[in-house]
Amino acid sequence: IHFYKRSPHMNDMSCEEFKEQLREWREDGSRHSDEVVQFWEEGLDSFVEQFGDEKWMVLEQVTIAAIDMNRPDIVAECLAQLIKQFGETSLRIKRLLAMRLEMDEKWDDAMEVLDSIIEVDEANSSARKRKIAILKAQGDTTRAVQELVKYLRVFMSDQEAWLELSELYSLEQEYNKAAFCMEELLLHNPHNHLYHQRHAEIRYTWGGYEQLELAKHYYSQAIKLAPTNMRALYGLLLTTSQLAASARCPQTKKKEFINVAVWSSKQISSRYASVGRGGGGGTQSQIAIVKSLMGDLEIRE
């Protein structure tokens, strides 16, 4: 979280203070749209001419902030200056025009502009991502998946895109494809416990004895990497309990699964106990839930 020094009246800020704060936010990749718009209204619009070449980056920053805050008046003012300087053929200007069309919910027009950007620059990742975001906003999951697959053919190492594709496949109940996406993520980053946990959850939801065995493996790996991961501990407890209760479970493995379930329940209880040592009924109720769950699943220590 970043804080800026704010005087009783923001228009008391100097030109240099405006410039430094805006530059810091750009470098951090944080938008702070409401503050940027407020800056513009309380003095920045008169200072921007003194920024030199940095003026154009600031105008782009203000335009994006105004789009976020649904301020078409400021968008029009800033865009007019940018278009006068760079023309409407600039790819960055086109991206801003597409974002303005999105703000106005003119989805088809925005898609046309984004397609024109991609036609000129196939490697323009921001335009491709905006297309996917529009399709998601329209609820068109099928086309969003298609565009995301095209995107990943070009940007194979984009982990956020693989995770998004996995989520979309899960929504469509295509768990085999969702699991494939998680496998790709684990190849990129095998030490991320959240990727192992998510992969396990997909396998668990998929269902079936083989998938539950794989879910157990990935939950176990998540806990190995992050022993305090409560979600993975609960997942391991439920998975091993179902495996032990399955008619397909051989007797040689049943005891192993029960032991793991007992171990998981003890870990969960100890975590809640350590948090609740200062008192409080909330943690005790959680421990009671775990014990009740063990009883329902006929697990005995």
Stockholm file with secondary structure:
# STOCKHOLM 1.0

chainA/1-301         IHFYKRSPHMNDMSCEEFKEQLREWREDGSRHSDEVVQFWEEGLDSFVEQFGDEKWMVLEQVTIAAIDMNRPDIVAECLAQLIKQFGETSLRIKRLLAMRLEMDEKWDDAMEVLDSIIEVDEANSSARKRKIAILKAQGDTTRAVQELVKYLRVFMSDQEAWLELSELYSLEQEYNKAAFCMEELLLHNPHNHLYHQRHAEIRYTWGGYEQLELAKHYYSQAIKLAPTNMRALYGLLLTTSQLAASARCPQTKKKEFINVAVWSSKQISSRYASVGRGGGGGTQSQIAIVKSLMGDLEIRE
#=GR chainA/1-301 SS CCCCCCCSSGGGSCHHHHHHHHHHHHHHTCCCHHHHHHHIIIIIHHHGGGGTTHHHHHHHHHHHHHHHTTCHHHHHHHHHHHHHHHCTTSHHHHHHHHHHHHHTTCHHHHHHHHHHHHHHCTTCHHHHHHHHHHHHHTTCHHHHHHHHHHHHHHCTTCHHHHHHHHHHHHHTTCHHHHHHHHHHHHHHCTTCHHHHHHHHHHHHHHCSHHHHHHHHHHHHHHHHHCTTCHHHHHHHHHHHHHHHHCTTCCHHHHHHHHHHHHHHHHHHHHHHHHHGGGCCHHHHHHHHHHHHHHHHTTCCC
#=GC SS_cons         CCCCCCCSSGGGSCHHHHHHHHHHHHHHTCCCHHHHHHHIIIIIHHHGGGGTTHHHHHHHHHHHHHHHTTCHHHHHHHHHHHHHHHCTTSHHHHHHHHHHHHHTTCHHHHHHHHHHHHHHCTTCHHHHHHHHHHHHHTTCHHHHHHHHHHHHHHCTTCHHHHHHHHHHHHHTTCHHHHHHHHHHHHHHCTTCHHHHHHHHHHHHHHCSHHHHHHHHHHHHHHHHHCTTCHHHHHHHHHHHHHHHHCTTCCHHHHHHHHHHHHHHHHHHHHHHHHHGGGCCHHHHHHHHHHHHHHHHTTCCC
//
